[in-house]
Structures are given as structure tokens and as C-alpha cells.
């Protein structure tokens, strides 16, 4: 057994490491300050922010109470393990970088036992339900939660890191937050560092005056895995302060960063981008390296990050303003906290906008969904609507049902309606709102669960209908014939979908639908309901419903012969042992369907699914991956599908770092400027959602409830839908219909070293944007 180091040996070892970097640290101090200022300019700090000054000493202590003791001395957490034995110590370092051997300290929120090592102690955040709120910047309505740390006694043996910590028994996921210790350059990839710009400014070993440090609003620096040695430290989250960027030169790539700072500070000397008005790149490094003149963007093409008109950001828009601005398509992405405001100013909506009084005087509502946070849902309704009748349509059973009923008990106006799930492994995955006003009825179909984190920092899709007016009393019929229907048979399909629940509590909503004129609807409903569907019913649901609509009103086969099919989703089910088992057979055949053709050659297929790095650098960090539930067990059975994968990238909508929970399917032209059709839906890539043939294709078996809307060009007066990934452009080109895509085209391929995100695979090679590692139970 390896001998443990004494306290004095630990102190000498740590002192030697810090001394080794001291000269480099002092020499690079001024450069670090310059880089921090330059980074602030990249993210367009407002005048009020840029003029603000903060004392560095106070700034760091205020933002990181757990990293500093009561006297303001920087705390260094270390641990050591040999074989199965592992102990931990909390060792404090003074601002002069001289290690002190301190007594065991018990914090108000946690205690840390002794250890005799120089390796990192990892913070553990329990419960998958609280991961997002504890590891990302808290939302305005989130309650302040304490950081829980579970540290075993120093005299007990420990198992391996991944399974030794206490893990929530229900959800089973833990996050390890690493506070890095400084190392020599040749050990950079194995050990982490703790030096920050703030601590450098504190150092008494330099006589240079401490400059002002500028606050960076809602920014945490994220890097790709290819830049894994380019780390930014000192991003500290506090309940009442915004993240502060500190750059430490040993881990910053000096050549790139200094060039970036030089380019920003010398705007006039930058070369003109060779792509001019056609340039679609929005990342900060490109904008810093090349100049984009106003003339280049005069035709309304995608604008530079620095030259975008920002007047709309300061204009307060009501829900009705947002709705009117995005007609006739009425397709939106949810607003995202933590991205540039310009990307939330166009083609973006949140749940408060949808439920606001400006959209209509609400009399009753019905919410179909998979997950509910009842208190949060009620808080999203305006105060004057919170006592109006509300029906929650859910698929909860047993313990989940008991919890939901308990949560709704304080609200006598809430009625719960349980969806029947007769086939094993099925779910009620539909996400829809029915909003009854005194002047009509509105339908909203979207992709977000009714929980706070789904509307906070994720990419979601929403379709909002117009207010369908009431029919004259003499046109309201009690039979199945739908009066006031649209050419897309929207009303008929919606009634058929509601009737499939066979729920008495929904009959009142069937009556409401029948009583309204839905002739202005311009989309098709593509729904799924559980069952083994035969005969005519087989083509009413799932991928067969999509096939039927495309064969009747889809694109011309000769026009789209070379056009690919793109699927984008947040979860993948078991697809069968080979590509021809389902996905490249019946499913792709349906998505490749064209007008007037019973059998159509299958299109080339590409699939957008987030890579590990997409999740790692997201605003939420690794916890975002809990909403992308693909597992290693499933992936190993269908490796053939991975060759079709492309990364999630949404620079045009500013949502590359907003992890996708949206699900879309589209057939774009090879040059990505036109769409043959576009579908936004709750359905992921699974047989349970889309259905699978049984008995030689005579029946379609579907396990789950799903719903989506299909956009066809013919309903908007064109042969194909012009497309852009810039929502501002889509609004600006008001003289024509332009579809605002949720992600960038052309797609970004996986590169060497990339792999699809799998939520049960540890990620310890590089920390996420919040400094955490991902270590699920093995």
C-alpha cells in the first residue's frame, strides 16, 4: 500500500507547483486583463455595464463564498486515493500563494473531512430533478438552493469515483464539479488549475495597481473539445450576481486570444470578409477577425453580429405583437435566457406571452403534456386567469399519478384527465394547449414539457394558431361532420385526435372545437395515438398519416428527386438490428413520399442529434443531457444509425448553446434555400412515436400519444417555402413567406473524436461551461 504524504510534504509539494508558475503568472497579468476587456467587447457590453467597476477582491469573494474562508483566504480542495482507499482534506491557500496547514473546517452548507493528497475533491450535486437549477445560472424564479456535498469519513475506504458517491436512487445521476489546481504545462491535460484573473489581481507579489474588472452579463465561456486545453477559469455562479469571466494565461491559448483582442481593439485594420453579404458565420472569433461593412448587408441577408440592428431589443412586445409579427407561418422558438437579446427579439415566444391577456380574455384552458410542475404552470398564467378552469391531460400512473394529484389539490379549478396507455412502454408525449377565450378558441402545439427548465435554456419549437371565431349557432352540429373546417382538414383531424382519448373529461373540449370556425388553419395535424391500427385507420396516424398527406399534397417527385430528408430530435428509441428493419425502410419511405406517387425512391437521410461537445458547451452544461436520453445500451444495438448524424448548430438563431429539445423533420433543397415541407412535432425518432408495421404491413402499432403540425408550401401560395436561419430576415421580408429554420443549413458533420451524446456514459475529459464533470452510475 502506498504511503500517505504528511501535511508538511503536501504543503511543500503544493508550494513548489505554485512557485513554478509564479513568474509566468506575473508576466502575463497585463495580457490577461486585456483579454478580459476584449472578451467583454465581443459580447457587446452596454455603456452602463462597461463603465461599471468592481473591486476584484470583493468581486471574487462575493461570487464564491464556498471557495473562500471567513477571512477571505482562497480555499484549495484536495483529495488522494490509492487503490480502494481514499481520503480528503480541505487545505486553504492564502492570497500570497503560501500554503497553510489548517484545521478541519465545517462550513454552513457542508463539511469536508481530512485528506492527505494533491488531487481534486469533486462536488456532488444530487437528484436529476435539481441538476439544471444547481449547475447553471439560476432563473429569476428559481429558489436559492444550497450546494450539497457528500464526503465520506476519512477513516473509511472508498470505491471508485463513479460509484462511491451518494446518488439519487430514483434518477441516479451525479455531477462532479472540479476545482482545478495549477500544474506544469506537460500535465495540463491530466490536472486542472485554480488560478484566476481575480486571484492574480489579489496577489501581493506584484506592485502593479489593480485595474477595474468589468462585469460580463450572462456569459460563460464555452469551448469545443478540440480546444480542451483552452479553458477559462473563474466563472463563478452566485444567487444574486452574474457570472464573471477571468482569464488565466497558462490555460488561455495566447496566440489565438491575443490575436482576438488585437482585432477587437483595432477594428479599422481588419480585412473585409471575402464572402461579403453572403457570409452566414456568427461566431465571435470570425466577427473579430474580419470586418463586415454595412454595405455588405444592405440587401437584407444575414447580418454581422456587430452590425445587427438592435432597436427591436428595447421595444416591449406583447404576446399579440409577437403573434402578428410572425404571420402567416406562426412558427416560433421559445425564448432562451443567456443568449444575446437580439435572438429573442424575432420569431421567439415564451409561455407567458402565449398565456398573456393580450392574446385574449381567457375563460378556460386545457394543457396536454408529458411533465408538469403545477405551481410553476399556475405562475405563468396572468393573475386574473389563475382561477379559470384548467384541465391537465397526462399519462401518469401509480406513484406519479399520486404526486400529480397531490400537487393539484391546492387548486380547485384544476381537473386532471388521465390518458389511457394500453400498450406497454407507451407514454403521453403530446404537448398541446387549447385556450378558450370569450371571442374564440386558440390551439398551440409545441415541444416543451410544462416544467420551468424546458422554457429556460433549451431550444424548443412552438406553433400558435389564430383565434378561431365561434360558429353561428345554426352551423354547430353534434355529429362527426366538421363545419367550418380548413382545406387541410385541421378541425376534423383535431376532433379525431381528441376522440381517440376516449375520455369523458374531454367531451366538453370536443364541443368547444365543434363550435368554432377553423377554416383559417394552414397546417396539417400529424398525430399518433396508441393502438394497433388497421384498414383506413392505419393511414390516420404516425408516419402513415404523413405519407398519406405527402402523397396527396406533397412536392412533385421530379422537383425533389435530389432533395434530402433531415430528421432532428432529442431522443432515439430502439430502431431494430439493421437500417432496413425500420428507419431506412418504412419510416424513410413515408418521409420520402411525393405527390401522386404510391412508391417513391427513398431520399438521402441525415439526422441532427447533439454530440457530447454540443451538450458540454451548452448553457446548462452536462445536465442538459438529461433531456437527451439516448443510452449506450441502445446505441450499441444500432451503430448503423450513427453514420447519418450531424451536430446541433444554430448560430443563425443564436441557439447553438441552447440544448435542443425541439423535434423537426424537413425536406430542404440541396442549396438549403427552399423547403418542400416542414414538420414540428413532439415525436422523437422511435417506433413508439411513429408506429411500426406488424403482420406484413397490415397493421400499424403505435405505443405513444404524439402531435405535430406539417407546413406545406401550397397553403402559403408558393411551390416551395423559401428558408432562412435568421428570424429577423424572415420578419423583414414581409412581402414574401420565408420560413425561419431552427438550426443552420448546411449541416455541420461530426468530426474525428466526436460521438453522439449518451446520458449514461461518463464525461470526464473536459469540464462543461459550469466547470462540472459528468459521472453517471456505472
C-alpha positions in Angstrom: 0.0 0.0 0.0 1.3 3.4 -1.0 2.3 5.6 2.0 0.3 8.8 2.6 2.1 12.1 2.5 2.5 14.1 5.6 1.0 17.6 6.0 4.4 19.2 5.6 5.1 17.2 2.4 1.8 18.2 0.9 2.5 21.8 1.7 6.0 21.7 0.1 4.6 19.9 -3.0 1.8 22.5 -3.5 4.2 25.4 -2.8 6.6 24.0 -5.5 3.9 23.9 -8.1 2.7 27.4 -7.4 6.3 28.8 -7.4 6.9 27.1 -10.7 4.2 29.2 -12.4 4.6 32.4 -10.4 6.9 34.1 -12.8 4.7 33.2 -15.8 1.7 34.3 -13.9 3.1 37.8 -13.1 4.4 38.4 -16.6 1.1 37.6 -18.2 -1.1 39.6 -15.8 -1.5 42.6 -18.1 -2.3 40.4 -21.0 -5.0 38.7 -19.1 -6.6 41.9 -18.2 -6.5 43.0 -21.9 -8.1 39.7 -22.9 -10.9 40.0 -20.3 -11.7 43.5 -21.6 -11.6 42.3 -25.2 -13.9 39.4 -24.4 -16.4 41.8 -22.9 -16.4 43.8 -26.1 -17.1 40.7 -28.1 -20.3 40.3 -26.2 -21.4 43.9 -26.7 -21.5 45.1 -23.1 -23.8 48.1 -22.7 -22.5 51.5 -21.7 -23.8 51.1 -18.2 -22.0 47.8 -17.8 -18.8 48.8 -19.4 -18.5 51.8 -17.1 -19.1 49.7 -14.0 -16.0 49.0 -11.9 -15.7 46.3 -9.2 -13.1 45.8 -6.7 -11.5 42.4 -7.7 -11.1 41.3 -4.1 -14.7 41.9 -3.2 -15.9 40.6 -6.5 -14.4 37.2 -6.2 -15.4 36.7 -2.5 -19.0 37.8 -3.2 -19.4 35.4 -6.0 -17.8 32.3 -4.4 -18.5 32.0 -0.7 -17.6 28.3 -0.8 -14.1 29.0 -2.2 -13.1 31.5 0.5 -13.0 31.1 4.2 -14.2 33.7 6.7 -11.0 35.8 6.4 -11.3 35.9 2.7 -8.5 33.4 2.1 -8.7 31.3 -1.0 -9.6 27.7 -0.2 -8.0 24.8 -2.1 -9.8 21.4 -2.0 -7.6 18.4 -2.4 -8.0 14.6 -2.2 -6.0 11.5 -2.6 -6.8 7.9 -3.3 -4.7 4.8 -3.6 -6.4 1.6 -4.7 -9.7 1.4 -2.9 -8.6 3.7 -0.1 -9.3 7.4 -0.5 -9.2 10.3 2.0 -9.8 14.0 1.6 -8.6 17.2 3.1 -9.7 20.8 2.8 -6.4 22.9 2.6 -6.6 26.7 2.4 -4.2 28.8 0.4 -3.6 32.4 1.3 -3.7 35.2 -1.3 0.1 35.2 -1.2 0.0 31.6 -2.5 1.8 30.3 0.6 0.0 27.1 1.7 -1.3 26.9 5.3 -1.9 23.7 7.1 -5.3 24.4 8.6 -7.6 22.6 10.9 -10.7 20.8 9.7 -13.3 23.4 8.8 -17.0 22.9 8.9 -19.0 25.2 6.5 -22.5 26.4 7.0 -23.6 24.3 4.0 -21.3 21.4 4.1 -18.3 19.8 5.8 -15.2 18.3 4.3 -13.1 15.7 6.1 -9.3 15.5 6.2 -7.2 14.1 3.4 -3.5 13.7 2.5 -3.4 14.2 -1.3 -2.9 16.8 -4.0 -5.8 15.6 -6.3 -9.1 17.3 -6.8 -12.1 16.9 -4.5 -15.3 16.7 -6.5 -18.6 18.4 -5.5 -21.6 16.2 -5.9 -25.0 17.6 -6.8 -27.7 15.1 -6.1 -31.1 14.4 -7.8 -31.5 14.6 -11.5 -34.5 16.9 -11.0 -32.3 19.6 -9.5 -29.3 19.3 -11.7 -30.2 22.1 -14.1 -31.1 24.6 -11.5 -27.9 23.9 -9.4 -25.3 23.9 -12.1 -26.4 26.6 -14.5 -27.1 30.2 -13.8 -30.4 30.3 -11.8 -33.5 31.6 -13.4 -35.2 34.6 -11.9 -38.0 32.5 -10.4 -35.8 29.7 -9.1 -35.4 29.4 -5.3 -31.9 29.7 -4.0 -30.6 26.2 -3.3 -27.7 25.2 -1.2 -24.9 23.2 -2.8 -24.9 19.8 -1.2 -21.7 18.0 -0.7 -21.4 14.4 0.3 -18.0 13.5 1.6 -17.2 10.2 3.3 -15.3 9.9 6.6 -11.5 10.0 6.3 -11.1 6.6 8.1 -13.3 4.7 5.6 -12.3 3.0 2.4 -13.9 4.3 -0.8 -14.8 2.7 -4.0 -14.0 4.2 -7.5 -15.0 7.8 -8.1 -18.0 7.0 -10.2 -19.8 4.7 -7.7 -18.5 5.8 -4.3 -20.7 8.9 -4.0 -24.2 9.0 -2.7 -26.5 9.0 -5.8 -30.2 9.7 -6.0 -31.9 6.3 -6.0 -34.7 7.3 -8.4 -32.9 9.2 -11.1 -29.3 8.1 -10.5 -27.2 10.9 -11.8 -24.4 13.0 -10.2 -22.3 15.9 -11.3 -18.7 16.3 -10.2 -17.6 19.9 -10.0 -13.9 20.2 -10.2 -11.9 23.0 -8.6 -8.7 22.8 -10.5 -5.1 23.1 -9.1 -2.3 24.7 -11.1 0.1 22.3 -12.8 3.1 22.4 -15.1 2.4 22.6 -18.9 3.2 19.0 -19.6 0.5 17.9 -17.1 -2.2 20.3 -18.4 -4.4 17.6 -19.9 -4.4 15.5 -16.7 -4.8 18.1 -13.9 -6.7 21.3 -13.6 -5.9 24.8 -12.5 -7.2 27.2 -9.9 -5.5 30.5 -10.9 -8.0 33.1 -12.0 -7.6 36.7 -13.1 -9.3 37.8 -9.9 -6.8 36.0 -7.7 -3.9 37.3 -9.7 -5.1 40.9 -9.1 -5.1 40.0 -5.4 -1.5 38.8 -5.3 0.8 40.9 -3.1 3.9 39.7 -5.1 3.2 42.3 -7.8 3.2 46.0 -7.2 1.1 46.8 -10.2 -2.2 48.6 -9.4 -5.4 46.6 -9.7 -7.5 47.8 -12.6 -11.2 47.7 -12.9 -12.8 44.4 -13.8 -15.9 44.7 -16.0 -19.0 42.6 -15.4 -20.0 40.4 -18.3 -23.7 39.9 -18.4 -24.9 36.3 -18.5 -21.8 35.0 -20.2 -19.9 31.8 -19.5 -17.1 31.0 -22.0 -17.6 27.7 -23.8 -15.0 25.9 -25.9 -15.1 22.9 -28.2 -13.3 19.7 -27.2 -10.7 20.4 -29.9 -9.8 23.4 -27.7 -9.9 21.4 -24.5 -6.7 22.9 -23.2 -8.1 26.4 -23.7 -10.0 26.7 -20.5 -11.5 29.8 -18.9 -11.5 29.8 -15.1 -13.1 32.0 -12.5 -16.7 31.7 -13.9 -18.5 31.6 -10.5 -22.2 31.5 -10.1 -23.9 33.2 -7.2 -27.5 33.6 -6.4 -27.6 37.4 -6.9 -24.6 38.1 -9.2 -23.9 37.4 -12.8 -21.0 35.2 -14.0 -17.6 37.0 -14.1 -15.0 36.0 -16.7 -11.5 35.6 -15.5 -8.8 34.5 -18.0 -5.7 32.7 -16.7 -2.8 32.8 -19.2 -1.4 29.2 -18.6 -4.7 27.9 -19.9 -5.7 30.5 -22.4 -4.3 29.9 -25.9 -2.3 33.0 -26.1 -1.7 33.1 -29.8 -5.4 33.0 -30.6 -6.6 35.0 -27.7 -4.1 37.9 -28.2 -5.0 38.0 -31.9 -8.6 38.2 -31.0 -8.0 41.0 -28.6 -5.9 42.9 -31.1 -8.6 42.5 -33.8 -11.2 43.9 -31.5 -9.2 46.8 -30.3 -8.2 47.7 -33.8 -11.5 47.4 -35.7 -10.5 49.6 -38.7 -7.5 47.4 -39.5 -9.4 44.2 -40.0 -9.7 42.7 -43.5 -13.1 42.6 -45.2 -14.7 39.2 -45.1 -14.4 37.5 -48.6 -18.0 36.3 -48.5 -19.4 39.8 -48.0 -23.2 39.9 -47.9 -23.4 36.1 -48.3 -21.5 35.5 -45.0 -23.5 33.4 -42.6 -21.0 32.9 -39.8 -21.9 34.5 -36.5 -19.2 33.2 -34.0 -17.3 35.9 -32.2 -13.8 34.9 -33.4 -14.9 35.3 -37.1 -16.5 38.6 -36.4 -13.4 39.7 -34.6 -11.1 38.6 -37.4 -13.0 40.1 -40.4 -14.8 43.3 -41.0 -18.4 43.2 -42.2 -19.4 46.6 -43.6 -23.0 47.8 -43.6 -22.9 47.8 -47.4 -22.3 44.1 -47.4 -25.6 43.5 -45.6 -27.7 46.1 -47.4 -29.9 43.5 -49.2 -31.3 42.1 -46.0 -29.2 38.9 -45.9 -27.8 37.6 -42.7 -26.2 40.4 -40.8 -23.0 40.5 -38.9 -23.0 40.0 -35.1 -21.7 43.6 -34.6 -23.8 45.3 -37.3 -27.2 43.8 -36.4 -29.8 46.5 -35.7 -30.7 46.2 -32.1 -33.6 48.6 -31.9 -36.2 45.8 -31.6 -34.5 44.6 -28.4 -35.6 47.6 -26.5 -39.2 47.5 -27.7 -41.5 45.9 -25.3 -43.7 43.5 -27.3 -46.9 41.9 -26.1 -47.8 38.3 -26.9 -50.2 39.7 -29.6 -47.4 41.8 -31.1 -45.2 38.8 -31.4 -48.0 36.8 -32.9 -48.9 39.4 -35.6 -45.2 39.9 -36.5 -44.8 36.2 -37.4 -47.8 35.7 -39.7 -48.8 33.7 -41.7 -46.4 30.9 -40.6 -46.7 31.5 -36.9 -43.8 29.2 -36.1 -41.6 30.2 -33.2 -38.8 29.1 -31.0 -39.0 29.6 -27.2 -37.1 32.5 -25.7 -33.8 31.5 -24.2 -32.2 33.0 -21.1 -28.4 33.6 -21.5 -28.3 34.4 -25.2 -28.0 37.8 -26.9 -31.3 39.6 -26.7 -31.4 40.1 -30.5 -32.1 36.4 -30.9 -35.1 36.6 -28.6 -36.5 39.7 -30.4 -37.6 37.9 -33.6 -39.5 34.7 -34.1 -39.3 33.9 -30.3 -42.1 33.5 -27.8 -42.4 32.2 -24.2 -45.2 30.7 -22.2 -46.1 34.0 -20.5 -46.6 35.6 -24.0 -48.8 32.7 -25.1 -51.0 32.9 -21.9 -51.0 36.7 -21.7 -54.1 38.7 -21.6 -53.1 40.4 -24.8 -53.8 37.1 -26.6 -57.4 37.1 -25.5 -59.7 37.1 -22.4 -59.2 33.5 -21.2 -62.2 31.6 -20.0 -60.8 28.1 -19.7 -57.7 26.1 -20.9 -56.6 22.5 -21.5 -52.9 21.5 -21.3 -51.8 18.2 -22.8 -48.2 17.3 -21.8 -45.7 14.7 -20.5 -44.4 16.5 -17.5 -46.0 19.1 -15.2 -44.8 21.4 -12.5 -48.1 22.6 -11.2 -47.1 25.6 -9.1 -44.8 26.9 -11.9 -47.6 26.4 -14.5 -50.0 28.5 -12.4 -47.4 31.2 -12.0 -47.2 31.6 -15.8 -50.9 32.5 -16.1 -51.8 36.1 -15.5 -53.2 36.7 -12.1 -56.7 37.3 -13.4 -56.7 33.9 -15.2 -55.4 31.7 -12.3 -58.8 30.7 -11.1 -60.2 29.9 -14.5 -60.9 26.2 -15.2 -57.8 24.3 -16.2 -57.6 20.6 -17.4 -54.3 18.8 -17.3 -54.2 15.8 -19.7 -51.4 13.5 -18.6 -50.1 9.9 -18.7 -49.1 9.5 -15.1 -49.7 6.2 -13.3 -49.2 4.8 -9.8 -46.7 7.0 -7.8 -46.5 9.7 -10.5 -50.3 10.0 -10.5 -50.5 10.3 -6.7 -47.8 13.0 -6.9 -49.7 15.0 -9.6 -53.0 14.8 -7.7 -51.3 16.0 -4.5 -49.7 18.9 -6.4 -53.0 19.9 -7.9 -55.0 19.6 -4.7 -54.4 23.3 -3.6 -56.0 24.4 -6.9 -59.8 23.6 -7.0 -60.0 24.9 -10.6 -57.7 22.2 -11.9 -59.1 18.9 -13.3 -56.7 16.0 -14.2 -57.5 13.7 -17.1 -55.5 10.5 -17.4 -54.7 9.3 -20.9 -55.2 5.6 -21.5 -51.9 3.8 -22.2 -52.9 0.3 -23.1 -49.6 -0.8 -24.8 -46.5 -1.4 -22.7 -43.8 1.3 -22.8 -46.1 3.9 -24.2 -46.2 7.5 -23.0 -48.4 10.5 -23.2 -45.8 12.7 -25.0 -48.2 15.1 -26.7 -47.6 18.8 -26.0 -50.6 21.0 -26.8 -52.7 23.8 -25.4 -56.3 24.6 -26.0 -57.1 28.1 -25.0 -60.8 29.1 -24.9 -61.4 32.9 -25.0 -64.7 34.8 -24.8 -64.1 35.6 -28.5 -62.9 32.2 -29.8 -60.5 29.3 -29.4 -56.7 29.1 -30.0 -54.6 25.9 -30.4 -50.9 25.8 -29.6 -48.8 22.8 -30.5 -45.2 22.8 -29.1 -42.3 20.6 -27.9 -41.7 21.7 -24.3 -42.7 20.0 -21.1 -44.6 22.1 -18.7 -41.6 22.5 -16.4 -39.5 25.5 -15.8 -36.2 24.3 -17.2 -37.8 23.4 -20.5 -38.7 27.0 -21.1 -35.5 28.5 -19.7 -32.3 27.5 -21.6 -33.4 24.9 -24.2 -34.3 25.1 -27.9 -38.0 24.4 -28.3 -40.5 24.8 -31.1 -44.0 26.3 -31.0 -46.8 26.8 -33.5 -49.6 29.2 -32.5 -52.9 29.2 -34.3 -55.0 32.3 -34.9 -58.1 32.8 -32.7 -60.7 30.6 -34.4 -64.1 32.5 -34.1 -67.3 31.0 -32.9 -69.6 29.5 -35.5 -73.2 30.7 -35.8 -75.4 28.6 -33.6 -77.2 27.0 -36.6 -74.0 25.7 -38.0 -72.9 23.8 -34.9 -73.6 20.1 -35.3 -73.5 17.2 -32.9 -72.3 14.6 -35.4 -68.8 14.0 -36.6 -69.1 16.2 -39.6 -66.9 19.2 -39.0 -68.4 22.5 -40.1 -66.0 25.4 -40.6 -63.1 23.2 -41.5 -59.9 24.2 -43.4 -58.6 22.8 -46.7 -56.0 20.9 -44.6 -58.9 19.3 -42.6 -57.4 20.7 -39.4 -60.7 20.7 -37.4 -61.6 17.2 -38.5 -58.1 15.8 -37.6 -58.1 17.6 -34.2 -61.6 16.2 -33.3 -60.4 12.7 -34.4 -57.3 13.1 -32.1 -59.3 14.2 -29.1 -61.9 11.5 -29.6 -59.1 8.9 -29.6 -58.5 9.5 -25.8 -62.0 8.1 -25.1 -62.0 10.3 -22.0 -65.3 11.7 -20.6 -63.5 14.8 -19.2 -62.5 15.8 -22.8 -66.0 15.8 -24.2 -66.5 19.4 -23.2 -63.5 20.3 -25.3 -64.8 18.3 -28.3 -67.9 20.5 -28.1 -65.8 23.7 -27.9 -63.8 22.6 -31.0 -67.0 21.8 -32.9 -68.4 25.2 -32.0 -65.6 27.2 -33.7 -64.7 28.0 -37.3 -61.2 26.7 -38.0 -61.2 27.4 -41.8 -58.2 29.7 -41.5 -55.8 26.9 -40.3 -52.9 26.5 -42.8 -51.3 23.4 -41.4 -51.9 19.6 -41.2 -52.1 17.8 -37.9 -49.8 14.7 -37.8 -50.8 12.8 -34.7 -50.1 9.4 -33.0 -52.3 7.5 -30.6 -51.7 4.1 -29.0 -53.2 1.1 -30.7 -52.9 -1.4 -33.5 -54.5 0.4 -36.4 -55.9 -1.4 -39.4 -57.8 -0.6 -42.5 -58.4 3.1 -43.1 -57.3 3.9 -39.5 -53.8 2.8 -40.4 -53.3 5.9 -42.6 -54.7 8.3 -39.9 -51.8 8.1 -37.5 -48.0 8.2 -37.3 -45.7 8.1 -40.3 -48.5 6.7 -42.4 -50.5 9.9 -41.8 -47.5 11.9 -43.1 -47.2 9.5 -46.0 -50.9 10.0 -47.0 -50.7 13.8 -46.8 -47.5 14.0 -48.9 -48.9 11.6 -51.5 -51.9 13.9 -51.9 -50.5 17.4 -51.5 -46.7 17.0 -51.2 -43.9 18.0 -53.5 -43.6 16.9 -57.2 -41.3 13.9 -57.5 -39.2 15.3 -60.3 -38.6 18.6 -58.4 -37.3 17.0 -55.2 -35.6 13.9 -56.6 -32.2 15.0 -55.2 -33.5 16.7 -52.1 -32.5 15.1 -48.8 -34.7 14.4 -45.7 -33.5 15.7 -42.4 -34.7 14.5 -39.0 -33.9 16.4 -35.9 -34.9 15.1 -32.4 -33.8 14.8 -28.8 -34.2 11.1 -28.2 -33.8 7.8 -30.0 -35.6 4.6 -29.4 -34.7 1.0 -30.4 -34.8 1.0 -34.2 -34.0 -2.6 -34.9 -30.9 -4.6 -35.7 -30.4 -3.2 -39.2 -31.1 0.0 -41.1 -33.7 -1.8 -43.2 -35.5 -3.0 -40.1 -37.4 0.2 -39.8 -35.7 3.6 -40.1 -34.4 3.3 -43.7 -37.4 1.2 -44.7 -40.9 2.1 -43.8 -40.1 5.3 -41.9 -37.9 6.9 -44.6 -40.3 5.7 -47.3 -43.0 7.8 -45.7 -40.8 10.9 -45.4 -39.7 10.5 -49.0 -43.3 10.4 -50.3 -44.3 12.7 -53.2 -47.5 13.8 -54.8 -49.3 11.2 -56.8 -46.7 8.5 -56.3 -47.6 5.4 -54.3 -43.9 4.3 -54.3 -41.1 6.8 -54.3 -37.3 6.4 -54.3 -36.0 6.9 -50.9 -34.3 10.2 -50.2 -30.8 10.6 -48.7 -31.3 10.9 -44.9 -29.3 12.9 -42.4 -30.1 13.2 -38.7 -29.4 16.1 -36.4 -28.5 14.9 -32.9 -26.3 16.6 -30.3 -22.8 15.4 -29.8 -21.1 15.3 -26.5 -19.5 18.6 -27.2 -22.8 20.2 -28.1 -24.1 19.2 -24.6 -20.8 20.1 -22.8 -20.7 23.7 -24.1 -24.4 24.3 -23.7 -25.7 26.9 -21.4 -26.8 24.2 -18.9 -23.7 22.1 -19.4 -23.8 18.4 -18.9 -27.2 18.4 -17.1 -28.8 19.4 -20.4 -28.1 15.9 -21.4 -30.8 14.5 -19.1 -33.3 15.8 -21.7 -31.4 13.9 -24.5 -32.0 10.4 -23.2 -30.0 8.2 -25.6 -28.2 5.4 -23.9 -25.2 3.2 -24.6 -27.3 0.1 -24.4 -29.5 1.3 -27.2 -26.6 2.8 -29.2 -24.6 -0.4 -29.3 -27.5 -2.2 -31.0 -27.8 0.2 -33.8 -24.4 1.6 -34.7 -25.5 1.8 -38.3 -27.5 5.0 -37.5 -24.5 7.0 -36.3 -23.1 7.5 -39.8 -26.2 9.7 -40.5 -25.6 12.0 -37.5 -24.9 15.7 -37.8 -24.2 18.2 -35.0 -26.7 20.7 -33.5 -25.7 24.1 -34.6 -28.0 27.2 -34.6 -25.8 30.3 -35.0 -28.4 32.0 -37.1 -31.0 31.8 -34.2 -28.3 32.3 -31.5 -29.1 28.9 -30.0 -26.1 26.7 -30.6 -25.6 26.6 -26.8 -29.3 26.1 -26.1 -29.6 22.3 -26.0 -32.3 21.1 -28.4 -35.5 19.6 -27.1 -37.3 20.6 -30.3 -38.2 17.9 -32.8 -38.4 18.8 -36.5 -38.4 16.9 -39.9 -37.8 18.7 -43.2 -37.0 18.2 -46.8 -34.8 21.1 -48.0 -33.2 21.8 -51.3 -29.5 20.9 -51.8 -28.6 24.6 -51.5 -30.6 24.9 -48.3 -32.7 27.9 -49.7 -36.0 26.1 -50.2 -38.2 23.6 -48.3 -40.6 21.1 -49.8 -42.3 20.7 -46.4 -41.5 21.2 -42.7 -42.9 19.3 -39.6 -42.6 20.3 -36.0 -43.8 17.6 -33.6 -43.4 16.0 -30.2 -42.3 12.8 -31.9 -38.7 11.6 -31.5 -37.0 9.0 -33.6 -38.7 5.9 -32.3 -41.2 3.2 -33.4 -43.3 4.0 -30.3 -43.9 7.5 -31.6 -44.2 7.0 -35.3 -45.5 3.4 -35.4 -44.2 0.2 -36.9 -45.8 -2.3 -39.3 -47.0 -5.6 -38.0 -48.4 -8.7 -39.7 -46.7 -8.0 -43.1 -47.8 -4.4 -43.1 -51.5 -5.0 -42.5 -51.5 -3.0 -39.2 -49.6 -0.1 -37.7 -48.7 -0.5 -34.0 -48.2 2.8 -32.1 -47.4 3.0 -28.3 -47.5 6.7 -27.5 -49.5 9.9 -27.9 -47.8 12.5 -30.1 -48.9 15.5 -32.1 -47.3 17.9 -34.6 -48.1 20.3 -37.4 -47.0 20.0 -41.1 -46.3 23.1 -43.2 -46.9 22.7 -46.9 -46.0 25.5 -49.4 -49.4 25.2 -51.2 -51.2 26.8 -48.3 -48.9 29.8 -48.4 -49.2 30.5 -52.1 -45.9 29.1 -53.3 -44.4 25.9 -54.8 -41.7 25.7 -52.2 -41.0 27.5 -48.9 -38.1 30.0 -49.0 -35.9 29.3 -46.0 -33.5 31.2 -43.7 -32.0 30.5 -40.4 -32.3 34.2 -39.5 -35.7 35.0 -37.9 -35.1 38.8 -38.3 -34.7 38.3 -42.0 -37.9 36.3 -42.2 -39.8 39.2 -40.5 -38.1 41.8 -42.6 -39.1 40.1 -45.9 -42.7 40.8 -45.2 -43.6 40.8 -48.9 -43.0 37.0 -49.1 -43.3 34.0 -46.9 -39.8 33.0 -45.5 -39.6 30.0 -43.2 -37.3 30.6 -40.1 -35.4 27.4 -39.6 -34.5 26.4 -36.1 -30.9 25.3 -37.0 -28.2 26.2 -39.5 -28.1 24.7 -43.0 -26.0 23.3 -44.4 -25.5 20.9 -41.5 -22.3 20.5 -39.5 -20.9 17.0 -39.7 -19.3 15.1 -36.8 -15.5 15.2 -36.9 -12.9 12.8 -35.6 -13.3 12.5 -31.9 -17.0 13.4 -31.8 -19.6 11.0 -30.7 -23.3 11.2 -30.0 -24.4 12.2 -26.5 -25.3 9.2 -24.4 -26.6 10.1 -20.9 -25.2 7.0 -19.2 -21.6 7.5 -20.4 -19.2 9.4 -18.1 -17.7 12.6 -19.5 -14.5 13.4 -17.5 -12.1 14.5 -20.3 -13.2 18.2 -20.1 -15.5 20.2 -17.9 -18.7 21.8 -19.1 -19.4 25.5 -19.2 -20.1 25.5 -15.4 -16.9 23.6 -14.5 -18.6 20.3 -13.9 -17.8 16.7 -15.0 -20.5 14.1 -15.8 -20.3 10.8 -14.0 -23.4 8.7 -14.1 -23.5 5.4 -12.2 -21.8 2.5 -14.0 
